Each structure stands twice: as structure tokens, then as C-alpha cells.
Amino acid sequence: MSETEIIYADNAATTRPDPEAVKAMEPYFTTRYGNAASQYYDMGRQAKMALEESRAQLAALIGASPEELYFTAGATESNNWVLHSAALTGKKKHVVTSAVEHHAVLEPLEFLKKHGLAEYTVLPVDSLGRVDPGELKKAIREDTGLVSIMHANNEIGTIEPIRELAAIARDRGVPFHTDACQTVGKIRVDVGDLGVDMLSLSAHKFHGPKGVGALYLKRGTRLAPFLHGGGQENNRRAGTSNVPGAVGMGKAAELSAKHIDDGPRQSAMIEEIWKGVSAAIPRIRRNGDPETRIPNLLSVCVEGAEGEAILGYLNMSGIQVSSGSACTSGSLEPSHVLLACGVPVEIAHGSIRITLGHENPDGDAAKIVAAMPKVVARLREMSVTWHE
Ligand SMILES: *Cc1c(COP(=O)(O)O)cnc(C)c1O
């Protein structure tokens, strides 16, 4: 199959690096490879200038000041930084989070708990994956030192009521962190408007390179370093600066400002896909909040067919989608997010996540609608349980 026939619809897992971002990075691999901390000669100073320009581009995207942004190796590091530092150096060791968080929040918390360094409370979600602000009010204790709730969910697309949740935490004097990997670059994200103290983001989710991200740390927020060593990033994140990565992320941030306007088109495509597949496939259900959601994501569960098998067949038709989270695929555990929404285990096994981007032409929706019912019918034909 030639490459042009392939439909890439797994943009929540990662996105194609924008060629302009790649081009912007190139000189920092080839000719301007100086260490941004070497300030006694031109090449080092050039690297430092590029780093700071990227910081400003990224800050502009989320309404922050450049000095409130710290470069990291991705959102997994940003999340670990927040959670570990809060638990290790904060006086209050209790964290409140939600049942639908990414593993990059839940696993560090589990690790900290296992080693007696933190305790945490997991807020439930309703059937659409929404956290109830009333539940947060009840969960905050005297010893709560942090609330961490994601902006939009990566498996079902539901946008959480961050403004309300952050206001509750603020009233109780508790710092609020959000993992915004699925919203930055896709919908407008403004840290001041959201009222958050900390926000994690990742470049490869908005057409930047992999292995680079950032943590927004509101001015005045206390957070001890996670990586110790050199004095980079204002003594808060040690390690030689990833200048090409930061440059690629900065460029992608600048470009994504215009891609945000493509959201309504992607959202219309998502509705077209849902309308098409729900009319053609019996016993299919939609996951997540159909209203308050990111524009590019559709998650469905198909009864009587394994998600992984559907993905395999769709791949043979040139359609690349996923079952939910790229981080858990390969494990046969059903998604913790779908289970938290009350989806029965048998049905959760048949989940499919379609995530579009600005590069998907309108015609991709019809192609997905044409392919999916055939694949599902074929799998159901072979399924013993479906016939029962
Ligand atoms: C992709 C993703 C991450 C992990 O980001 P990396 O930069 O790949 O470490 C964390 N949280 C969410 C919600 C994500 O979608």
C-alpha cells in the first residue's frame, strides 16, 4: 500500500512533527550545537537565545510568562516532578486526583504511596467521565498538599471543569496541577483563565518533537527540583538544555495557534463518523462527554468484537487508530478510564479511539465510516460469544 492511502487517526498518541518545526530544529543539530550554558562564545549564546525564544513562543500559547515555563523531557517528567516534589518536600502528604488520569499521574502516586511517602484520594467520575466539583470539596483534607486533575482525557476526550475545580483548591489554599497534554494546541488554553498553579504539556502532542515538554509553574508556586545537578532552568531542572527539542516545540507552539481554528472542522468530522458508524453497526456505544470534549476525538465500544482485532483489520485497510491509550495497548487489561465510567468489562474490551488532526482531509471521515462496519461484521461472524 502506498503511503498516501494511509489514514492516520491516532493523534492523541502522537502527531506528525510539523515540517516547519523540523526545519527550525535542524541547525541546532548541525551547525549551532553549542551548549546553552556556555556563555563565553557566540555559539553558546546563540543556543541560549534560541532556547529563550522558544520559551516565549510556548508561553504565548498558554497565556503564561516565559519565566513561568520550565523545559522537561515530556509530560511524564513534568507530572513526576510535580507529584514527587510535592510528596517529598511538601509538609502535607495527601494528594487528590481522579480515576481517569493518565498512567503518568497514577503510577507515580502509587509508587509514592507504596514507599510511604504520600497518600492519595481518587475522585470518581460519572458515566461521561466528568469529575464532580462537589466530590473535590469533600475530598480535600487538612493534610492535602496538592490536587492533580487532567484538563482533557486522552482516551475519551472529556474536558474536566478545571476552572471550578481549581477555584475550590484555591479557596482551601491547596496548589492545583493539571495535565493538559490533550488540550494544549487543540483548544485554547489560558493558565490565568483556568486558574491553575501548574500545568504539564508535551510537544509531540501538538506537532512538535518527542522527548520534550514543559511544566508551567505559576510565579510564586513552591516546587522543589526533581532532577538535581547543574543550574539549568533557573536552578529548577538540571541537565544540558535540549535546544533542538525546545526550538521544535516553540515553533510547533507558534504554528498551533492557527491550527486551533481547525477544531470545529475536526469536530464536524467526528460527528459524521459517529453518525455513520452508529447507523451501520448495531450495539455500538459512544464513550465520554459528547458535548464538553476536545474536538478531535471519538471513542466507541463495540460489543462482540475485540478492540485489538478491529485495529488489526482497520490497519489492513490503511486506517491507523488505537484502542484507547497507546501506553496500555499491548496489555490485556481493560482501560481504567472506561471502567471508571461504568462501562462493563466485556464491553470495555471492544474500545476504539479515533483521533483526528488538522492534517486529516474531510474525506477521511467517509472512509472510516465505510471501513468500520465491514470489519466489525467480519469479526462478529467469527465470534462465539456474539452469536450466543
Ligand atoms: C501523552 C500523554 C502523556 C505523556 O506525555 P509524554 O510527553 O509522552 O511523556 C501524559 N498525559 C497525557 C494526558 C498524555 O496524553
The ligand as an SDF file (V2000), in Angstrom:
LIG
                    3D

 15 15  0  0  0  0  0  0  0  0999 V2000
    0.8280   11.7000   26.0320 C   0  0  0  0  0  0  0  0  0  0  0  0
    0.3560   12.0000   27.3910 C   0  0  0  0  0  0  0  0  0  0  0  0
    1.2620   11.9940   28.4700 C   0  0  0  0  0  0  0  0  0  0  0  0
    2.7040   11.5980   28.3240 C   0  0  0  0  0  0  0  0  0  0  0  0
    3.4320   12.5850   27.6700 O   0  0  0  0  0  0  0  0  0  0  0  0
    4.9590   12.2930   27.2130 P   0  0  0  0  0  0  0  0  0  0  0  0
    5.4670   13.6030   26.7960 O   0  0  0  0  0  0  0  0  0  0  0  0
    4.8350   11.3400   26.0710 O   0  0  0  0  0  0  0  0  0  0  0  0
    5.6780   11.7520   28.3770 O   0  0  0  0  0  0  0  0  0  0  0  0
    0.7670   12.3160   29.7190 C   0  0  0  0  0  0  0  0  0  0  0  0
   -0.5210   12.6350   29.9040 N   0  0  0  0  0  0  0  0  0  0  0  0
   -1.4130   12.6370   28.8960 C   0  0  0  0  0  0  0  0  0  0  0  0
   -2.8230   13.0060   29.1610 C   0  0  0  0  0  0  0  0  0  0  0  0
   -0.9990   12.3270   27.6090 C   0  0  0  0  0  0  0  0  0  0  0  0
   -1.8870   12.3270   26.6170 O   0  0  0  0  0  0  0  0  0  0  0  0
  1  2  1  0
  2  3  1  0
  2 14  2  0
  3  4  1  0
  3 10  2  0
  4  5  1  0
  5  6  1  0
  6  7  2  0
  6  8  1  0
  6  9  1  0
 10 11  1  0
 11 12  2  0
 12 13  1  0
 12 14  1  0
 14 15  1  0
M  END
$$$$
